Amino acid sequence: MEFRKQSHVVYKCDYHIVIVSKYRRDIFNEGSFSYFKEIMNGITLDMIPDVDLIEINHDKDHIHMLLSIPPKVRISDVVRTIKSTFGRLLKKRF
């Protein structure tokens, strides 16, 4: 078990997040999923630097992510950032 450290905290907060398409439509193919991986790398490096993407996988109508989020960052902020950025960029590209 690997713990992460910050100034006054030692933690291991791993969250399993599932992002579902609207009306569970089959929109996630290999092209859109590889684009999502690129976006996630950009989001975790630029917008939310403390969040680590541990694992990611997909099916036709949803995406599974395992994220390590520190206690000082709200989970709702992370999910909102991911969904809004991905939705905006996905509509622009496809």
C-alpha positions in Angstrom: 0.0 0.0 0.0 1.5 3.3 -1.1 0.7 6.4 0.9 1.1 10.0 -0.4 2.4 12.8 1.8 1.8 16.5 1.9 2.9 19.1 4.5 0.6 17.9 7.4 -1.2 14.9 5.9 -0.4 11.3 5.0 -3.2 9.8 2.9 -4.4 7.2 0.5 -7.6 8.5 -1.1 -8.4 6.5 -4.3 -11.7 7.1 -6.0 -13.4 5.0 -8.6 -15.3 7.4 -10.9 -17.6 6.4 -13.7 -18.6 8.9 -16.4 -21.7 7.9 -18.3 -22.8 9.2 -21.7 -26.1 11.0 -21.9 -29.0 8.5 -22.3 -26.3 5.7 -22.2 -25.6 6.1 -25.9 -22.7 4.1 -27.5 -20.3 7.0 -28.2 -17.0 5.8 -26.7 -15.0 3.9 -29.4 -11.2 3.6 -29.6 -10.8 7.1 -31.3 -12.8 9.0 -28.7 -11.3 7.0 -25.8 -7.7 7.8 -26.9 -8.7 11.4 -27.2 -10.1 11.2 -23.7 -6.8 9.8 -22.4 -5.0 12.8 -24.0 -7.4 15.2 -22.4 -7.0 13.5 -19.0 -3.2 13.8 -19.1 -3.6 17.5 -19.9 -6.1 18.1 -17.2 -4.2 16.3 -14.4 -1.0 18.1 -15.3 -2.3 21.6 -15.9 -5.6 22.2 -14.2 -5.4 19.9 -11.2 -1.7 19.0 -10.5 -2.3 17.0 -7.3 -4.6 14.5 -8.8 -3.1 11.3 -10.2 -4.7 9.1 -12.8 -4.0 5.5 -11.7 -6.1 3.5 -14.1 -8.6 4.2 -16.9 -10.8 1.9 -19.0 -13.9 2.2 -21.1 -17.0 0.4 -22.5 -19.3 1.7 -25.3 -21.4 3.9 -23.0 -19.2 4.7 -20.0 -15.6 5.3 -18.8 -14.1 4.0 -15.6 -11.3 6.0 -13.8 -9.3 5.3 -10.7 -8.0 8.6 -9.4 -5.9 9.5 -6.4 -7.3 12.8 -5.1 -5.8 14.6 -2.1 -8.0 15.6 0.9 -7.6 19.3 0.2 -9.3 19.0 -3.3 -13.0 18.5 -3.5 -14.1 15.5 -5.5 -16.9 17.4 -7.1 -14.5 20.0 -8.4 -12.4 17.3 -10.0 -15.4 15.6 -11.7 -16.8 19.0 -12.8 -13.5 19.9 -14.4 -13.1 16.6 -16.2 -16.7 16.5 -17.5 -16.8 20.1 -18.6 -13.5 20.0 -20.4 -14.1 16.6 -22.0 -17.6 17.5 -23.2 -16.5 20.8 -24.7 -13.4 19.4 -26.4 -15.2 16.3 -27.6 -18.0 18.4 -29.3 -15.4 20.6 -30.9 -13.4 17.7 -32.3 -16.0 15.2 -33.3 
